[in-house]
Amino acid sequence: EAWNWDLLLWHLTQVVIYVVVGLGLFALGFLLFDKLTPFSLGKEIQEKQNIAMAIVVSSIFLGIALILAAAIRG
């Protein structure tokens, strides 16, 4: 048998679980950051066109993503 379907299904299941948990934690991190700031991030970026705030938020996204990737990888 060329393919071990049980092992493939197990790994795909793990990937889906890690993606769901990772995205949930990512969203939780963003919501926490949004609540801790004294202003609305969405309003600053969309309505006021604050590019500096967009850069800060994107760097926070990258930081959270790196932490989650390291935690998932082990």
DRENMARMAR-859330 format. One record per atom (N, C-alpha, C): residue in three letters; x, y, z; atom name; residue number from 0. Coordinates in Angstrom, 2 decimals. Example, Ala and Ser with C-alpha at 12.3 -4.5 7.8 and 13.67 -1.06 7.14 Angstrom:
! DRENMARMAR-859330
 residuo      c1      c2      c3 atomo num
     ALA   13.19   -5.69    7.80     N   0
     ALA   12.30   -4.50    7.80    CA   0
     ALA   13.20   -3.30    7.80     C   0
     SER   12.85   -2.25    7.08     N   1
     SER   13.67   -1.06    7.14    CA   1
     SER   12.90    0.03    7.87     C   1
//
This chain:
! DRENMARMAR-859330
 residuo      c1      c2      c3 atomo num
     GLU    0.85   -1.18    0.00     N   0
     GLU    0.00    0.00    0.00    CA   0
     GLU    0.89    1.24    0.00     C   0
     ALA    0.64    2.13   -0.94     N   1
     ALA    1.48    3.30   -1.10    CA   1
     ALA    1.14    4.39   -0.09     C   1
     TRP   -0.12    4.49    0.31     N   2
     TRP   -0.56    5.54    1.22    CA   2
     TRP   -1.06    4.94    2.52     C   2
     ASN   -0.66    5.56    3.62     N   3
     ASN   -1.20    5.19    4.92    CA   3
     ASN   -2.32    6.19    5.22     C   3
     TRP   -3.54    5.85    4.83     N   4
     TRP   -4.66    6.78    4.90    CA   4
     TRP   -5.01    7.15    6.34     C   4
     ASP   -4.85    6.21    7.25     N   5
     ASP   -5.15    6.51    8.66    CA   5
     ASP   -4.20    7.59    9.20     C   5
     LEU   -2.93    7.46    8.88     N   6
     LEU   -1.95    8.45    9.33    CA   6
     LEU   -2.19    9.81    8.68     C   6
     LEU   -2.53    9.80    7.40     N   7
     LEU   -2.83   11.04    6.70    CA   7
     LEU   -4.05   11.73    7.31     C   7
     LEU   -5.09   10.96    7.59     N   8
     LEU   -6.29   11.53    8.20    CA   8
     LEU   -5.98   12.07    9.60     C   8
     TRP   -5.14   11.39   10.35     N   9
     TRP   -4.76   11.86   11.69    CA   9
     TRP   -4.03   13.20   11.60     C   9
     HIS   -3.10   13.32   10.67     N  10
     HIS   -2.36   14.57   10.51    CA  10
     HIS   -3.25   15.70   10.01     C  10
     LEU   -4.16   15.41    9.10     N  11
     LEU   -5.09   16.43    8.64    CA  11
     LEU   -6.00   16.90    9.77     C  11
     THR   -6.43   15.98   10.61     N  12
     THR   -7.25   16.35   11.77    CA  12
     THR   -6.46   17.26   12.71     C  12
     GLN   -5.22   16.93   12.95     N  13
     GLN   -4.38   17.77   13.80    CA  13
     GLN   -4.21   19.17   13.21     C  13
     VAL   -4.01   19.25   11.92     N  14
     VAL   -3.85   20.55   11.26    CA  14
     VAL   -5.11   21.40   11.44     C  14
     VAL   -6.27   20.79   11.23     N  15
     VAL   -7.53   21.53   11.37    CA  15
     VAL   -7.70   22.01   12.81     C  15
     ILE   -7.41   21.16   13.78     N  16
     ILE   -7.53   21.54   15.18    CA  16
     ILE   -6.58   22.69   15.51     C  16
     TYR   -5.32   22.59   15.07     N  17
     TYR   -4.36   23.65   15.33    CA  17
     TYR   -4.75   24.96   14.66     C  17
     VAL   -5.31   24.90   13.46     N  18
     VAL   -5.74   26.11   12.77    CA  18
     VAL   -6.88   26.78   13.53     C  18
     VAL   -7.87   25.98   13.95     N  19
     VAL   -9.01   26.55   14.68    CA  19
     VAL   -8.56   27.15   16.00     C  19
     VAL   -7.76   26.41   16.75     N  20
     VAL   -7.27   26.92   18.04    CA  20
     VAL   -6.37   28.14   17.84     C  20
     GLY   -5.50   28.08   16.84     N  21
     GLY   -4.60   29.20   16.57    CA  21
     GLY   -5.35   30.46   16.17     C  21
     LEU   -6.33   30.33   15.30     N  22
     LEU   -7.11   31.50   14.89    CA  22
     LEU   -7.94   32.04   16.04     C  22
     GLY   -8.45   31.15   16.88     N  23
     GLY   -9.20   31.61   18.05    CA  23
     GLY   -8.32   32.39   19.01     C  23
     LEU   -7.12   31.88   19.27     N  24
     LEU   -6.19   32.60   20.14    CA  24
     LEU   -5.71   33.90   19.51     C  24
     PHE   -5.54   33.88   18.20     N  25
     PHE   -5.14   35.09   17.48    CA  25
     PHE   -6.21   36.17   17.63     C  25
     ALA   -7.46   35.79   17.44     N  26
     ALA   -8.57   36.74   17.58    CA  26
     ALA   -8.67   37.23   19.02     C  26
     LEU   -8.48   36.33   19.97     N  27
     LEU   -8.52   36.71   21.38    CA  27
     LEU   -7.41   37.72   21.71     C  27
     GLY   -6.22   37.50   21.18     N  28
     GLY   -5.12   38.43   21.39    CA  28
     GLY   -5.41   39.81   20.81     C  28
     PHE   -6.00   39.83   19.62     N  29
     PHE   -6.34   41.11   19.01    CA  29
     PHE   -7.43   41.83   19.81     C  29
     LEU   -8.45   41.09   20.23     N  30
     LEU   -9.53   41.71   21.00    CA  30
     LEU   -9.01   42.25   22.33     C  30
     LEU   -8.11   41.52   22.95     N  31
     LEU   -7.51   41.98   24.19    CA  31
     LEU   -6.71   43.27   23.96     C  31
     PHE   -5.93   43.30   22.90     N  32
     PHE   -5.17   44.51   22.57    CA  32
     PHE   -6.10   45.68   22.27     C  32
     ASP   -7.19   45.40   21.56     N  33
     ASP   -8.14   46.45   21.22    CA  33
     ASP   -8.81   47.01   22.47     C  33
     LYS   -9.10   46.15   23.42     N  34
     LYS   -9.74   46.61   24.67    CA  34
     LYS   -8.77   47.38   25.57     C  34
     LEU   -7.49   47.07   25.49     N  35
     LEU   -6.51   47.73   26.34    CA  35
     LEU   -6.11   49.11   25.83     C  35
     THR   -6.36   49.38   24.56     N  36
     THR   -6.03   50.71   24.03    CA  36
     THR   -7.18   51.67   24.33     C  36
     PRO   -6.86   52.94   24.58     N  37
     PRO   -7.91   53.91   24.94    CA  37
     PRO   -8.72   54.43   23.75     C  37
     PHE   -8.48   53.90   22.57     N  38
     PHE   -9.19   54.35   21.37    CA  38
     PHE   -9.56   53.14   20.54     C  38
     SER  -10.39   53.35   19.55     N  39
     SER  -10.82   52.28   18.67    CA  39
     SER   -9.80   52.09   17.55     C  39
     LEU   -9.24   50.90   17.46     N  40
     LEU   -8.26   50.62   16.41    CA  40
     LEU   -8.89   50.72   15.02     C  40
     GLY  -10.08   50.17   14.88     N  41
     GLY  -10.75   50.21   13.58    CA  41
     GLY  -11.02   51.63   13.12     C  41
     LYS  -11.45   52.49   14.05     N  42
     LYS  -11.74   53.87   13.70    CA  42
     LYS  -10.45   54.61   13.33     C  42
     GLU   -9.38   54.36   14.07     N  43
     GLU   -8.10   55.01   13.77    CA  43
     GLU   -7.59   54.64   12.38     C  43
     ILE   -7.72   53.38   12.04     N  44
     ILE   -7.15   52.91   10.77    CA  44
     ILE   -8.07   53.22    9.60     C  44
     GLN   -9.36   52.95    9.74     N  45
     GLN  -10.28   53.12    8.61    CA  45
     GLN  -10.72   54.56    8.41     C  45
     GLU  -11.20   55.20    9.45     N  46
     GLU  -11.77   56.53    9.27    CA  46
     GLU  -10.70   57.63    9.25     C  46
     LYS   -9.72   57.53   10.16     N  47
     LYS   -8.70   58.58   10.25    CA  47
     LYS   -7.50   58.31    9.35     C  47
     GLN   -7.46   57.14    8.72     N  48
     GLN   -6.37   56.77    7.81    CA  48
     GLN   -5.00   56.87    8.49     C  48
     ASN   -4.93   56.41    9.73     N  49
     ASN   -3.70   56.49   10.51    CA  49
     ASN   -2.76   55.35   10.11     C  49
     ILE   -1.81   55.64    9.25     N  50
     ILE   -0.90   54.62    8.73    CA  50
     ILE    0.04   54.11    9.82     C  50
     ALA    0.46   54.99   10.72     N  51
     ALA    1.34   54.55   11.81    CA  51
     ALA    0.64   53.51   12.68     C  51
     MET   -0.65   53.71   12.95     N  52
     MET   -1.40   52.75   13.75    CA  52
     MET   -1.57   51.44   13.00     C  52
     ALA   -1.75   51.51   11.69     N  53
     ALA   -1.85   50.30   10.88    CA  53
     ALA   -0.55   49.49   10.94     C  53
     ILE    0.58   50.19   10.94     N  54
     ILE    1.87   49.50   11.04    CA  54
     ILE    2.03   48.85   12.42     C  54
     VAL    1.62   49.55   13.46     N  55
     VAL    1.70   49.00   14.82    CA  55
     VAL    0.81   47.76   14.94     C  55
     VAL   -0.42   47.84   14.45     N  56
     VAL   -1.34   46.71   14.53    CA  56
     VAL   -0.81   45.53   13.72     C  56
     SER   -0.27   45.79   12.54     N  57
     SER    0.27   44.69   11.73    CA  57
     SER    1.48   44.05   12.40     C  57
     SER    2.30   44.83   13.09     N  58
     SER    3.43   44.24   13.81    CA  58
     SER    2.96   43.41   14.99     C  58
     ILE    1.88   43.84   15.62     N  59
     ILE    1.30   43.03   16.70    CA  59
     ILE    0.74   41.73   16.14     C  59
     PHE    0.08   41.80   14.98     N  60
     PHE   -0.40   40.58   14.32    CA  60
     PHE    0.74   39.61   14.06     C  60
     LEU    1.84   40.11   13.54     N  61
     LEU    3.00   39.25   13.27    CA  61
     LEU    3.57   38.66   14.55     C  61
     GLY    3.62   39.47   15.61     N  62
     GLY    4.12   38.97   16.89    CA  62
     GLY    3.25   37.86   17.45     C  62
     ILE    1.94   38.06   17.42     N  63
     ILE    1.03   37.03   17.91    CA  63
     ILE    1.15   35.77   17.06     C  63
     ALA    1.24   35.94   15.74     N  64
     ALA    1.37   34.79   14.85    CA  64
     ALA    2.66   34.01   15.11     C  64
     LEU    3.74   34.71   15.37     N  65
     LEU    5.00   34.01   15.66    CA  65
     LEU    4.93   33.24   16.97     C  65
     ILE    4.31   33.85   17.98     N  66
     ILE    4.17   33.18   19.27    CA  66
     ILE    3.29   31.93   19.11     C  66
     LEU    2.18   32.06   18.41     N  67
     LEU    1.29   30.90   18.21    CA  67
     LEU    1.97   29.81   17.40     C  67
     ALA    2.72   30.19   16.37     N  68
     ALA    3.42   29.19   15.56    CA  68
     ALA    4.46   28.44   16.39     C  68
     ALA    5.17   29.16   17.24     N  69
     ALA    6.16   28.50   18.09    CA  69
     ALA    5.49   27.59   19.11     C  69
     ALA    4.35   28.03   19.64     N  70
     ALA    3.65   27.20   20.62    CA  70
     ALA    3.08   25.94   19.98     C  70
     ILE    2.56   26.07   18.78     N  71
     ILE    1.99   24.91   18.10    CA  71
     ILE    3.09   23.95   17.67     C  71
     ARG    4.17   24.49   17.21     N  72
     ARG    5.28   23.64   16.74    CA  72
     ARG    5.95   22.89   17.89     C  72
     GLY    5.99   23.53   19.04     N  73
     GLY    6.56   22.86   20.22    CA  73
     GLY    7.93   23.21   20.37     C  73
//
